[in-house]
């Protein structure tokens, strides 16, 4: 009963029913759910929480290891990306969890500790998988979350000795382990590509690419590079020129590329040795060379990323005693580059005259940017949806401050099969 204005009133029947229902909800337990429904509910937990399911009770431990739970996880449309970090040692697995904004250490995949794969470096990623390449040119595909690995069949060497330009990866089904690895090689204007298909577990025949007839861009690629040393490493200097050396802060970016699937057409984008962007349309079996974003001798560092199915370019340039970090996108209709984002000058000014190289990777609405040089190392996350630039905290493991040169984005999925 309640007292209101000196009068005694009885609680309404409706309120009493609501109170009884609320009390029943408080007594509700997840243990009352059947196995299928419990799997569907728990599959929505953040990935970090999935690791702890086995410590709750025996039932949850058994469920976490079941195929039914993995199938339920595969039905989650997307998960916040993790960024697989690459450092100079290349022998440990550290990720940045974008959902929790924290650094995590994973067990390094066991197969990468074998002698023949000990010096493997990550070269591509897609879905819940990361592809590694060893020094002999072999490939290993891993799920960094579970540690499961698969060594791919050896690639038949190119008898013509053409340079490998790009390694791209695309996942079609995490749960069924359906993915492709694409290798683009050749010497401009003669390019070709070769595809590994996980369903057939084999490398397909090499396919030649023709140059698009309507490609009116400048052709200033360094086709006559006189260095054929297999141990040489090619990378872009800040001036956009080709530098050949045995030193590189980020060897994983040597074959960096992005893969897009738009209107049913598969396209691989990569930076040529001369600094232009090459678009290889695998569906139409042709390629085109985009116009240069900046003049040849401008001071800049550049990288290509993929965000929400579109190719974009991130450029760090210097002018008027300041640094500028901007994101550009190419408009095929007008054949021009359009700026779509720019870091606030107050943030980018710190990068002036630091001789920084940028290595970027896209994931959904986000771009993860590593800025590194001998005197400075920073990590920045840009979100297209909110137009926010966030500098990430320093990574420290066991009291040791770690520095990374690049990263690969993947979705942390325990069900991703190799």
C-alpha positions as CSV (number, residue, x, y, z in Angstrom):
1,X,0.0,0.0,0.0
2,X,1.0,3.6,-0.5
3,X,0.1,6.8,1.3
4,X,-0.8,9.8,-0.9
5,X,-2.3,13.0,0.3
6,X,-3.1,11.4,3.6
7,X,-5.1,8.6,1.9
8,X,-4.2,4.9,1.7
9,X,-4.1,3.6,-1.8
10,X,-3.6,0.1,-3.1
11,X,-0.9,-0.5,-5.8
12,X,-2.4,-0.9,-9.3
13,X,-2.7,-4.4,-10.8
14,X,-0.5,-3.3,-13.7
15,X,2.3,-2.0,-11.5
16,X,2.2,-5.3,-9.5
17,X,2.6,-7.3,-12.6
18,X,5.5,-5.2,-13.8
19,X,7.2,-5.6,-10.4
20,X,6.7,-9.4,-10.6
21,X,8.1,-9.6,-14.1
22,X,11.1,-7.5,-13.1
23,X,11.8,-9.8,-10.2
24,X,11.6,-12.8,-12.4
25,X,14.1,-11.2,-14.9
26,X,16.5,-10.6,-12.0
27,X,16.4,-14.3,-11.3
28,X,17.0,-15.2,-14.9
29,X,20.2,-17.2,-15.6
30,X,22.0,-17.9,-18.8
31,X,22.2,-21.5,-17.8
32,X,18.5,-21.8,-18.5
33,X,19.2,-21.2,-22.2
34,X,19.5,-24.2,-24.5
35,X,22.9,-24.7,-26.2
36,X,22.1,-23.1,-29.5
37,X,20.6,-20.0,-28.0
38,X,23.5,-19.6,-25.5
39,X,26.0,-19.9,-28.4
40,X,24.2,-17.2,-30.3
41,X,24.1,-14.9,-27.2
42,X,27.8,-15.3,-26.3
43,X,29.0,-15.0,-29.8
44,X,28.3,-11.3,-29.6
45,X,30.8,-10.8,-26.8
46,X,34.0,-8.8,-27.6
47,X,36.8,-11.0,-28.8
48,X,38.8,-10.4,-25.6
49,X,35.9,-11.8,-23.6
50,X,35.7,-14.9,-25.8
51,X,39.1,-16.0,-24.5
52,X,37.8,-16.1,-21.0
53,X,34.7,-18.2,-21.6
54,X,36.6,-21.4,-20.7
55,X,37.3,-20.2,-17.2
56,X,33.6,-19.6,-16.3
57,X,32.4,-23.2,-16.0
58,X,32.7,-26.6,-17.7
59,X,29.7,-26.0,-19.8
60,X,31.0,-22.8,-21.3
61,X,34.4,-24.3,-21.8
62,X,32.9,-27.1,-23.8
63,X,30.8,-24.7,-25.8
64,X,33.7,-22.4,-26.6
65,X,35.5,-25.3,-28.2
66,X,32.5,-26.6,-30.2
67,X,32.0,-26.1,-33.9
68,X,28.5,-24.8,-33.2
69,X,29.9,-21.9,-31.3
70,X,32.4,-21.1,-34.1
71,X,29.5,-21.2,-36.6
72,X,27.6,-18.7,-34.4
73,X,30.6,-16.4,-34.3
74,X,30.9,-16.6,-38.1
75,X,27.4,-15.1,-38.3
76,X,28.5,-11.9,-36.6
77,X,28.7,-9.4,-39.5
78,X,31.9,-7.6,-38.4
79,X,34.2,-7.1,-35.4
80,X,36.2,-4.1,-34.4
81,X,39.6,-4.5,-36.1
82,X,42.9,-5.5,-34.4
83,X,46.1,-4.2,-35.9
84,X,48.9,-6.7,-36.2
85,X,52.1,-4.7,-35.4
86,X,55.4,-5.2,-37.2
87,X,58.7,-4.4,-35.5
88,X,62.3,-4.9,-36.3
89,X,62.6,-8.3,-34.6
90,X,59.6,-9.8,-36.5
91,X,59.4,-12.7,-34.1
92,X,56.5,-11.7,-31.8
93,X,52.9,-11.0,-32.1
94,X,51.5,-7.8,-30.6
95,X,48.3,-6.2,-31.7
96,X,46.4,-3.0,-31.0
97,X,42.7,-3.7,-30.1
98,X,40.7,-0.8,-31.5
99,X,37.6,-1.8,-29.5
100,X,39.4,-1.4,-26.2
101,X,42.1,1.0,-27.3
102,X,44.8,-1.2,-25.8
103,X,47.8,-3.2,-26.7
104,X,47.8,-7.0,-26.5
105,X,50.4,-9.7,-26.8
106,X,49.5,-12.9,-28.6
107,X,51.3,-16.2,-28.7
108,X,53.4,-16.2,-31.9
109,X,52.1,-18.8,-34.3
110,X,54.0,-22.1,-33.6
111,X,54.6,-22.8,-37.3
112,X,56.5,-19.6,-37.7
113,X,59.1,-20.7,-35.1
114,X,60.3,-23.5,-37.4
115,X,63.7,-23.0,-39.0
116,X,62.4,-22.5,-42.5
117,X,59.8,-20.0,-41.3
118,X,61.7,-18.3,-38.5
119,X,62.4,-15.2,-40.5
120,X,58.9,-14.9,-42.1
121,X,57.4,-11.5,-42.3
122,X,53.7,-10.5,-42.6
123,X,52.9,-9.3,-46.1
124,X,49.1,-9.2,-46.4
125,X,45.9,-9.7,-44.3
126,X,42.2,-10.1,-44.8
127,X,39.2,-11.1,-42.7
128,X,40.6,-13.0,-39.7
129,X,43.8,-14.1,-41.4
130,X,47.4,-12.9,-41.9
131,X,49.7,-14.1,-44.7
132,X,53.4,-14.4,-44.0
133,X,56.3,-14.9,-46.5
134,X,59.6,-16.6,-45.6
135,X,63.0,-15.8,-47.1
136,X,62.8,-18.6,-49.7
137,X,59.5,-17.2,-51.1
138,X,57.2,-19.6,-49.4
139,X,53.9,-18.5,-47.8
140,X,52.1,-19.3,-44.5
141,X,48.6,-18.2,-43.7
142,X,47.8,-17.9,-40.0
143,X,44.9,-17.0,-37.7
144,X,46.8,-14.8,-35.1
145,X,44.0,-15.3,-32.5
146,X,44.1,-19.1,-32.4
147,X,47.6,-19.6,-33.7
148,X,46.5,-22.1,-36.4
149,X,48.6,-22.0,-39.6
150,X,48.7,-23.5,-43.1
151,X,51.8,-23.7,-45.3
152,X,50.8,-23.0,-48.9
153,X,52.2,-25.1,-51.8
154,X,55.4,-23.7,-53.2
155,X,55.1,-21.1,-56.0
156,X,56.6,-22.1,-59.3
157,X,59.5,-19.5,-59.9
158,X,59.0,-17.0,-62.7
159,X,61.4,-18.2,-65.4
160,X,61.7,-14.7,-66.7
161,X,63.0,-13.5,-63.3
162,X,60.4,-10.7,-63.1
163,X,60.2,-8.6,-60.0
164,X,57.4,-9.2,-57.5
165,X,55.5,-6.0,-57.0
166,X,52.5,-6.8,-54.8
167,X,51.0,-9.4,-52.5
168,X,47.3,-9.0,-51.9
169,X,44.8,-11.1,-50.0
170,X,41.0,-11.4,-49.9
171,X,38.8,-13.6,-47.7
172,X,35.4,-14.8,-48.9
173,X,34.4,-17.0,-45.9
174,X,36.2,-17.0,-42.6
175,X,34.4,-20.1,-41.3
176,X,35.0,-22.2,-44.4
177,X,38.6,-21.0,-44.9
178,X,37.9,-19.5,-48.4
179,X,40.4,-17.0,-49.5
180,X,42.8,-15.9,-52.3
181,X,46.4,-14.8,-52.4
182,X,47.3,-12.6,-55.4
183,X,50.9,-12.1,-56.6
184,X,51.5,-9.2,-59.1
185,X,54.9,-9.3,-60.9
186,X,56.6,-8.2,-64.1
187,X,58.3,-5.1,-65.5
188,X,56.1,-2.2,-66.6
189,X,54.4,-2.2,-69.0
190,X,54.3,-6.0,-68.9
191,X,52.6,-7.1,-65.7
192,X,51.1,-10.5,-64.8
193,X,49.4,-12.0,-61.7
194,X,49.1,-15.4,-60.1
195,X,46.4,-16.5,-57.7
196,X,46.4,-19.1,-54.9
197,X,42.9,-20.5,-54.3
198,X,42.5,-22.0,-50.8
199,X,39.5,-24.2,-51.9
200,X,41.6,-26.0,-54.5
201,X,44.8,-25.6,-52.4
202,X,46.9,-24.7,-55.5
203,X,48.3,-21.8,-57.5
204,X,46.5,-21.1,-60.7
205,X,48.2,-20.4,-64.0
206,X,49.9,-17.0,-64.5
207,X,47.7,-14.4,-66.3
208,X,49.0,-11.5,-68.3
209,X,47.6,-8.0,-67.8
210,X,47.2,-5.5,-70.6
211,X,47.4,-1.8,-70.2
212,X,44.0,0.0,-70.5
213,X,43.6,1.8,-73.8
214,X,42.2,4.9,-72.2
215,X,45.1,5.2,-69.8
216,X,46.4,8.7,-70.4
217,X,48.6,9.0,-67.4
218,X,52.3,9.8,-67.6
219,X,54.6,6.9,-68.1
220,X,57.6,7.7,-66.0
221,X,58.1,4.3,-64.3
222,X,61.7,3.2,-63.9
223,X,61.5,0.3,-66.3
224,X,65.2,0.0,-66.8
225,X,66.2,-0.5,-63.2
226,X,69.7,-1.9,-63.5
227,X,69.7,-3.6,-60.1
228,X,68.6,-7.2,-60.3
229,X,70.0,-8.3,-57.0
230,X,67.4,-10.5,-55.3
231,X,68.6,-9.3,-51.9
232,X,68.0,-5.6,-52.8
233,X,65.1,-3.9,-51.1
234,X,63.2,-1.2,-53.0
235,X,61.3,1.6,-51.3
236,X,60.2,5.2,-52.0
237,X,62.2,8.0,-50.7
238,X,60.4,11.2,-49.5
239,X,61.1,12.7,-52.9
240,X,59.2,9.9,-54.6
241,X,62.4,8.4,-56.1
242,X,63.4,4.8,-56.0
243,X,66.1,3.9,-53.5
244,X,67.8,0.5,-53.6
245,X,69.4,-0.6,-50.3
246,X,69.8,-3.5,-47.9
247,X,68.3,-1.4,-45.1
248,X,64.6,-0.7,-44.7
249,X,62.7,0.1,-41.5
250,X,59.6,-1.7,-42.7
251,X,60.4,-4.7,-44.9
252,X,56.8,-5.9,-44.7
253,X,55.7,-3.0,-46.8
254,X,58.0,-4.0,-49.7
255,X,55.0,-5.8,-51.3
256,X,52.3,-3.7,-49.8
257,X,49.0,-3.5,-51.7
258,X,45.3,-3.2,-51.2
259,X,42.5,-5.3,-52.5
260,X,39.0,-4.0,-53.4
261,X,35.9,-5.7,-54.7
262,X,33.5,-3.3,-56.3
263,X,30.7,-4.0,-58.8
264,X,31.9,-7.5,-59.0
265,X,35.4,-6.5,-60.1
266,X,38.5,-7.4,-58.1
267,X,41.2,-4.7,-58.2
268,X,44.7,-4.7,-56.6
269,X,46.4,-1.3,-56.0
270,X,50.1,-0.9,-55.3
271,X,52.9,1.7,-55.5
272,X,55.2,1.4,-58.4
273,X,59.0,1.9,-58.0
274,X,58.6,5.4,-59.3
275,X,55.9,6.4,-56.9
276,X,52.8,6.2,-59.1
277,X,49.8,4.1,-58.2
278,X,49.0,1.0,-60.3
279,X,45.5,-0.4,-60.4
280,X,45.3,-4.0,-61.6
281,X,41.8,-5.1,-62.5
282,X,42.0,-8.9,-62.1
283,X,38.5,-9.4,-63.5
284,X,39.1,-7.5,-66.7
285,X,42.7,-8.6,-66.8
286,X,44.1,-5.1,-67.4
287,X,45.9,-2.4,-65.5
288,X,46.2,1.4,-65.4
289,X,48.6,3.9,-63.9
290,X,47.1,6.8,-62.0
291,X,48.5,10.3,-62.4
292,X,51.1,11.3,-59.9
293,X,49.7,13.0,-56.9
294,X,52.7,15.4,-56.4
295,X,55.5,16.5,-58.6
296,X,58.4,14.0,-58.9
297,X,60.8,16.0,-56.7
298,X,58.4,17.1,-54.0
299,X,59.1,16.1,-50.4
300,X,56.6,13.5,-49.3
301,X,56.0,10.0,-48.0
302,X,53.1,8.0,-49.3
303,X,51.1,4.9,-48.8
304,X,47.9,3.2,-50.2
305,X,45.0,2.1,-48.1
306,X,41.5,0.6,-48.5
307,X,38.6,1.9,-46.5
308,X,35.0,0.7,-47.0
309,X,35.8,-0.8,-50.4
310,X,37.5,2.3,-51.8
311,X,41.2,2.9,-52.4
312,X,42.7,6.0,-50.8
313,X,46.2,7.5,-50.5
314,X,47.8,8.9,-47.3
315,X,50.5,11.5,-47.8
316,X,52.8,13.2,-45.4
317,X,54.3,16.3,-47.1
318,X,56.3,19.3,-46.0
319,X,56.0,22.9,-47.0
320,X,56.3,26.4,-45.5
321,X,58.3,24.9,-42.6
322,X,55.4,22.7,-41.5
323,X,54.2,19.1,-42.1
324,X,50.8,18.1,-43.5
325,X,49.2,14.7,-43.3
326,X,46.3,14.3,-45.7
327,X,44.1,11.6,-47.2
328,X,43.2,11.7,-50.9
329,X,40.9,9.7,-53.2
330,X,41.0,9.4,-57.0
331,X,37.9,10.3,-59.0
332,X,37.9,8.2,-62.2
333,X,35.3,10.5,-63.9
334,X,37.3,13.7,-63.6
335,X,40.7,11.9,-63.5
336,X,41.7,14.0,-60.5
337,X,42.8,13.5,-56.9
338,X,40.4,15.0,-54.2
339,X,41.4,15.6,-50.6
340,X,38.9,13.8,-48.3
341,X,40.6,14.3,-44.9
342,X,43.4,16.3,-43.3
343,X,45.1,16.1,-39.9
344,X,44.8,19.3,-37.8
345,X,48.0,21.4,-38.3
346,X,48.5,21.5,-34.5
347,X,49.0,17.7,-34.6
348,X,51.0,17.3,-37.8
349,X,53.4,20.2,-37.2
350,X,55.4,17.9,-34.8
351,X,56.3,15.8,-37.8
352,X,58.1,18.5,-39.7
353,X,61.8,17.8,-40.5
354,X,61.7,14.5,-38.8
355,X,62.4,12.5,-42.0
356,X,59.4,10.3,-41.2
357,X,58.2,7.4,-43.3
358,X,54.5,6.6,-43.1
359,X,53.0,3.1,-43.3
360,X,49.2,2.9,-43.2
361,X,46.5,0.3,-43.2
362,X,42.7,0.7,-43.5
363,X,39.9,-1.1,-41.8
364,X,36.3,-0.1,-42.2
365,X,36.0,3.5,-41.4
366,X,39.4,3.7,-39.8
367,X,43.0,4.3,-41.0
368,X,45.9,3.2,-38.8
369,X,49.1,5.2,-39.4
370,X,52.6,4.4,-38.3
371,X,55.0,7.3,-38.5
372,X,58.6,6.3,-37.9
373,X,62.1,7.6,-38.2
374,X,65.4,7.3,-36.3
375,X,64.2,10.0,-33.9
376,X,60.5,9.7,-33.7
377,X,57.8,7.0,-33.6
378,X,54.1,7.7,-33.4
379,X,50.8,5.8,-34.1
380,X,47.7,7.6,-35.2
381,X,44.1,6.4,-35.8
382,X,41.8,8.3,-38.1
383,X,38.1,7.7,-38.1
384,X,36.1,8.7,-41.2
385,X,32.8,8.5,-39.5
386,X,33.7,11.0,-36.7
387,X,36.5,12.8,-38.6
388,X,38.7,12.4,-35.5
389,X,42.4,12.0,-35.4
390,X,43.6,10.2,-32.2
391,X,47.2,9.6,-31.2
392,X,47.6,6.2,-29.6
393,X,49.4,5.5,-26.4
394,X,52.9,4.1,-26.4
395,X,53.2,0.4,-26.3
396,X,55.1,-1.1,-23.4
397,X,55.6,-4.8,-22.6
398,X,57.3,-6.0,-19.5
399,X,58.6,-2.5,-18.9
400,X,60.1,-2.3,-22.4
401,X,58.9,0.4,-24.8
402,X,58.3,-1.0,-28.2
403,X,58.4,0.7,-31.6
404,X,56.7,-0.5,-34.7
405,X,57.1,0.5,-38.3
406,X,53.9,-0.8,-39.8
407,X,50.7,-2.8,-39.2
408,X,48.2,-5.1,-40.9
409,X,44.6,-5.0,-40.0
410,X,42.5,-8.1,-39.4
411,X,39.2,-9.0,-37.7
412,X,39.9,-11.1,-34.5
413,X,37.8,-14.2,-35.3
414,X,38.2,-17.4,-33.4
415,X,36.3,-19.2,-36.2
416,X,38.6,-18.1,-39.1
417,X,39.9,-21.3,-40.7
418,X,43.2,-21.4,-42.6
